[in-house]
Amino acid sequence: MKSETAENIIPAITEQIDRRKSLLQAAFDVIAASGFEGLRTRAVAERAGVNIATLHYYFPTKQLLIEGLAQFLTGIFMTLHAPPLPLTGYKALDQLRQEFLDTRFYNDRYPELQIVMEELSLRAKRDPGVQQALGVMLQSWRAWIATIVQGGIAERAFRRDLDPEDTVATLMAVMAGKSVAGSDELNRIQRGVESWLLAPEVKKKLKESNHD
C-alpha cells in the first residue's frame, strides 16, 4: 500500500515541476517578445496554454512569478555553458575565461537571455519587487566570482597583492557591462582583466605555453 502511494505521488510531483517550469518559460518568452511591460498574467497563461486559474495556483501573485523567473534564470546560467577551452593548469583562470566564453555563447546562441536580463535590470530601477528578485541572483553570482578570486589568489595565478573584496567588486562591474560588448571589444576587455589579475610569472608561463 505504501509503495502504491509513492508511485502515485512521484508522477504528481513531476507533473507539478514540469508545469511550473513551462509557466516560467512562458513568462521568459513574453518578456523576450514584448518587454517587461508586456508581462501580463493573461499573456503568460495563454503562452503556456493554460487558464488564469492554473497560473494563479502556481504563482498566486505577480511578485512570486518574478521571483520564480529569477530562479529560472539562475538555473539557466548555472547549467548552460559554452564548450570549454583547453585547460591552462590554473583552475581560477579557467573559470574566469569560462565566464567570458559563456557571454559570447549567450550573445551568439541565446540573445533572448540578454534581452530578458536587460528588461529586468531596467525595471528593477523603479520596482522594488524586481530589484529584490534580481538581488538574490546577484548574490549568487557574487559568491561565484568571489570563489574565483579567492581560488586564483590561493593558487598564486592571480597577483597576491590584490584586495579580494575590491577585486570582486571591480570584476562584477566589468562583467555586468560585458554583455553589451561586441566580440572584438569583449576580447579586449578579457585581455585587460587578465593583464590586471595575473601574477607576472603566470603571464610568462602562459605565453611560453601559448595559453595567453
URZI-V706089 format. One record per run of one state. SS is the DSSP state (hx for helix, st for strand, lp for the rest). FROM is the first residue (numbers start at 1). LEN is the number of residues. If there is no record, write none. Layout:
SS_FROM_LEN / SS_FROM_LEN
//
This chain:
lp_1_1 / hx_2_33 / lp_35_1 / hx_36_3 / lp_39_2 / hx_41_8 / lp_49_3 / hx_52_7 / lp_59_3 / hx_62_18 / lp_80_11 / hx_91_19 / lp_110_1 / hx_111_14 / lp_125_3 / hx_128_27 / lp_155_3 / st_158_1 / lp_159_5 / hx_164_15 / lp_179_4 / hx_183_15 / st_198_1 / lp_199_1 / hx_200_9 / lp_209_4
//
